[in-house]
Amino acid sequence: MRTFVAGQEAYGDTEFAELALGIDVDLFRGPLESETDGARAAREDAARDVLADLRAEAEAGDEIAGWDALYADALTRTVPFLRSVRGHRSRTGEAA
């Protein structure tokens, strides 16, 4: 069975969520592979800006933006299993 969201085919659960919610999972969670410190800092800055926009839209009455903000915020607190198994460090400096 094929799944479409807004006329675009979703190839898996993550892509379905991204298409349905309009949230780039890797932007908030981080990629599964390692990234440089500079790339991580740039990604986290962009994620903070997007999250701030979503929160502002939610405060202005956009309920969907509020739910998207909650989902995006929760993603920032996750560590992909593959990255944690490889021994990469979390933002707190402790082994993930």
PyRosetta script that sets phi, psi and omega in degrees:
from pyrosetta import init, pose_from_sequence

init()
pose = pose_from_sequence("MRTFVAGQEAYGDTEFAELALGIDVDLFRGPLESETDGARAAREDAARDVLADLRAEAEAGDEIAGWDALYADALTRTVPFLRSVRGHRSRTGEAA")
pose.set_psi(1, 138.3)
pose.set_omega(1, -179.9)
pose.set_phi(2, -103.2)
pose.set_psi(2, 145.1)
pose.set_omega(2, -178.1)
pose.set_phi(3, -117.8)
pose.set_psi(3, 130.0)
pose.set_omega(3, 179.3)
pose.set_phi(4, -121.7)
pose.set_psi(4, 141.8)
pose.set_omega(4, 173.7)
pose.set_phi(5, -129.1)
pose.set_psi(5, 119.4)
pose.set_omega(5, -180.0)
pose.set_phi(6, 53.1)
pose.set_psi(6, 40.8)
pose.set_omega(6, 176.6)
pose.set_phi(7, 79.9)
pose.set_psi(7, 3.7)
pose.set_omega(7, 179.7)
pose.set_phi(8, -115.0)
pose.set_psi(8, 134.1)
pose.set_omega(8, -178.3)
pose.set_phi(9, -76.9)
pose.set_psi(9, 133.5)
pose.set_omega(9, 177.6)
pose.set_phi(10, -99.1)
pose.set_psi(10, 127.5)
pose.set_omega(10, -179.2)
pose.set_phi(11, -105.3)
pose.set_psi(11, 65.0)
pose.set_omega(11, 177.7)
pose.set_phi(12, 126.4)
pose.set_psi(12, 169.4)
pose.set_omega(12, -176.3)
pose.set_phi(13, -62.8)
pose.set_psi(13, -44.2)
pose.set_omega(13, -177.4)
pose.set_phi(14, -65.3)
pose.set_psi(14, -44.9)
pose.set_omega(14, 179.4)
pose.set_phi(15, -64.9)
pose.set_psi(15, -36.4)
pose.set_omega(15, 176.6)
pose.set_phi(16, -60.9)
pose.set_psi(16, -46.6)
pose.set_omega(16, 179.9)
pose.set_phi(17, -63.0)
pose.set_psi(17, -41.4)
pose.set_omega(17, 179.4)
pose.set_phi(18, -62.5)
pose.set_psi(18, -43.9)
pose.set_omega(18, -179.7)
pose.set_phi(19, -69.1)
pose.set_psi(19, -42.4)
pose.set_omega(19, -176.7)
pose.set_phi(20, -70.0)
pose.set_psi(20, -40.6)
pose.set_omega(20, -175.5)
pose.set_phi(21, -96.5)
pose.set_psi(21, -17.4)
pose.set_omega(21, -176.9)
pose.set_phi(22, 73.8)
pose.set_psi(22, 25.0)
pose.set_omega(22, -178.5)
pose.set_phi(23, -113.3)
pose.set_psi(23, 125.9)
pose.set_omega(23, 175.5)
pose.set_phi(24, -82.6)
pose.set_psi(24, 106.1)
pose.set_omega(24, -174.8)
pose.set_phi(25, -57.5)
pose.set_psi(25, -45.0)
pose.set_omega(25, -178.5)
pose.set_phi(26, -63.2)
pose.set_psi(26, -29.7)
pose.set_omega(26, 178.8)
pose.set_phi(27, -62.1)
pose.set_psi(27, -41.8)
pose.set_omega(27, -176.1)
pose.set_phi(28, -92.5)
pose.set_psi(28, -37.5)
pose.set_omega(28, -178.4)
pose.set_phi(29, -84.8)
pose.set_psi(29, -34.8)
pose.set_omega(29, -173.5)
pose.set_phi(30, 100.8)
pose.set_psi(30, 155.9)
pose.set_omega(30, -178.0)
pose.set_phi(31, -72.1)
pose.set_psi(31, 161.6)
pose.set_omega(31, 178.3)
pose.set_phi(32, -71.9)
pose.set_psi(32, -31.3)
pose.set_omega(32, 177.8)
pose.set_phi(33, -88.4)
pose.set_psi(33, 169.3)
pose.set_omega(33, -178.1)
pose.set_phi(34, -71.0)
pose.set_psi(34, 157.3)
pose.set_omega(34, 177.1)
pose.set_phi(35, -135.7)
pose.set_psi(35, 154.6)
pose.set_omega(35, 179.6)
pose.set_phi(36, -70.6)
pose.set_psi(36, 162.4)
pose.set_omega(36, 178.5)
pose.set_phi(37, -60.2)
pose.set_psi(37, -40.2)
pose.set_omega(37, 179.3)
pose.set_phi(38, -65.0)
pose.set_psi(38, -42.9)
pose.set_omega(38, 178.8)
pose.set_phi(39, -65.2)
pose.set_psi(39, -40.4)
pose.set_omega(39, 179.0)
pose.set_phi(40, -64.8)
pose.set_psi(40, -43.2)
pose.set_omega(40, 179.3)
pose.set_phi(41, -62.0)
pose.set_psi(41, -42.8)
pose.set_omega(41, 179.2)
pose.set_phi(42, -65.2)
pose.set_psi(42, -42.8)
pose.set_omega(42, 179.3)
pose.set_phi(43, -63.3)
pose.set_psi(43, -43.5)
pose.set_omega(43, -179.2)
pose.set_phi(44, -67.2)
pose.set_psi(44, -36.4)
pose.set_omega(44, 175.5)
pose.set_phi(45, -62.4)
pose.set_psi(45, -45.9)
pose.set_omega(45, 179.2)
pose.set_phi(46, -62.9)
pose.set_psi(46, -41.6)
pose.set_omega(46, 179.6)
pose.set_phi(47, -62.9)
pose.set_psi(47, -41.4)
pose.set_omega(47, 177.9)
pose.set_phi(48, -61.8)
pose.set_psi(48, -41.6)
pose.set_omega(48, 179.3)
pose.set_phi(49, -63.8)
pose.set_psi(49, -45.2)
pose.set_omega(49, 179.6)
pose.set_phi(50, -63.8)
pose.set_psi(50, -43.1)
pose.set_omega(50, 179.9)
pose.set_phi(51, -63.8)
pose.set_psi(51, -39.7)
pose.set_omega(51, 177.5)
pose.set_phi(52, -62.9)
pose.set_psi(52, -41.1)
pose.set_omega(52, 177.6)
pose.set_phi(53, -63.2)
pose.set_psi(53, -43.5)
pose.set_omega(53, 179.3)
pose.set_phi(54, -62.3)
pose.set_psi(54, -41.8)
pose.set_omega(54, 178.9)
pose.set_phi(55, -65.1)
pose.set_psi(55, -39.7)
pose.set_omega(55, 178.3)
pose.set_phi(56, -64.0)
pose.set_psi(56, -42.1)
pose.set_omega(56, 177.2)
pose.set_phi(57, -63.9)
pose.set_psi(57, -38.1)
pose.set_omega(57, 178.7)
pose.set_phi(58, -64.9)
pose.set_psi(58, -42.4)
pose.set_omega(58, 179.2)
pose.set_phi(59, -65.5)
pose.set_psi(59, -26.1)
pose.set_omega(59, 178.4)
pose.set_phi(60, -82.9)
pose.set_psi(60, 0.2)
pose.set_omega(60, 174.8)
pose.set_phi(61, 111.4)
pose.set_psi(61, 2.0)
pose.set_omega(61, -180.0)
pose.set_phi(62, -84.5)
pose.set_psi(62, 100.4)
pose.set_omega(62, -176.4)
pose.set_phi(63, -63.5)
pose.set_psi(63, -38.9)
pose.set_omega(63, -180.0)
pose.set_phi(64, -63.2)
pose.set_psi(64, -42.3)
pose.set_omega(64, 177.5)
pose.set_phi(65, -61.9)
pose.set_psi(65, -35.2)
pose.set_omega(65, 177.2)
pose.set_phi(66, -63.3)
pose.set_psi(66, -44.0)
pose.set_omega(66, 177.8)
pose.set_phi(67, -67.0)
pose.set_psi(67, -40.0)
pose.set_omega(67, 177.4)
pose.set_phi(68, -61.9)
pose.set_psi(68, -39.6)
pose.set_omega(68, 178.8)
pose.set_phi(69, -63.3)
pose.set_psi(69, -41.6)
pose.set_omega(69, 178.1)
pose.set_phi(70, -62.9)
pose.set_psi(70, -43.3)
pose.set_omega(70, 179.4)
pose.set_phi(71, -64.7)
pose.set_psi(71, -46.6)
pose.set_omega(71, -179.6)
pose.set_phi(72, -62.7)
pose.set_psi(72, -42.3)
pose.set_omega(72, 178.9)
pose.set_phi(73, -62.6)
pose.set_psi(73, -40.6)
pose.set_omega(73, 177.9)
pose.set_phi(74, -64.2)
pose.set_psi(74, -37.1)
pose.set_omega(74, 178.9)
pose.set_phi(75, -63.0)
pose.set_psi(75, -31.0)
pose.set_omega(75, -179.3)
pose.set_phi(76, -68.7)
pose.set_psi(76, -15.0)
pose.set_omega(76, -179.2)
pose.set_phi(77, -100.4)
pose.set_psi(77, 8.1)
pose.set_omega(77, -179.5)
pose.set_phi(78, -103.9)
pose.set_psi(78, 154.9)
pose.set_omega(78, 173.5)
pose.set_phi(79, -126.4)
pose.set_psi(79, 118.6)
pose.set_omega(79, 179.7)
pose.set_phi(80, -55.7)
pose.set_psi(80, 139.6)
pose.set_omega(80, -176.9)
pose.set_phi(81, -54.6)
pose.set_psi(81, -45.7)
pose.set_omega(81, -178.1)
pose.set_phi(82, -61.3)
pose.set_psi(82, -38.4)
pose.set_omega(82, 179.7)
pose.set_phi(83, -69.4)
pose.set_psi(83, -38.0)
pose.set_omega(83, -179.1)
pose.set_phi(84, -70.9)
pose.set_psi(84, -34.3)
pose.set_omega(84, 179.5)
pose.set_phi(85, -67.4)
pose.set_psi(85, -34.6)
pose.set_omega(85, -179.1)
pose.set_phi(86, -74.1)
pose.set_psi(86, -6.5)
pose.set_omega(86, 175.7)
pose.set_phi(87, 86.8)
pose.set_psi(87, 17.4)
pose.set_omega(87, 176.4)
pose.set_phi(88, -67.9)
pose.set_psi(88, 155.3)
pose.set_omega(88, -176.8)
pose.set_phi(89, -92.7)
pose.set_psi(89, 147.8)
pose.set_omega(89, 176.9)
pose.set_phi(90, -81.5)
pose.set_psi(90, 176.4)
pose.set_omega(90, -179.6)
pose.set_phi(91, -64.6)
pose.set_psi(91, -21.7)
pose.set_omega(91, -176.8)
pose.set_phi(92, -83.1)
pose.set_psi(92, -6.3)
pose.set_omega(92, -179.2)
pose.set_phi(93, 89.7)
pose.set_psi(93, -3.5)
pose.set_omega(93, 177.8)
pose.set_phi(94, -91.2)
pose.set_psi(94, 152.9)
pose.set_omega(94, 176.8)
pose.set_phi(95, -61.4)
pose.set_psi(95, 135.4)
pose.set_omega(95, -178.7)
pose.set_phi(96, -76.9)
pose.dump_pdb("model.pdb")
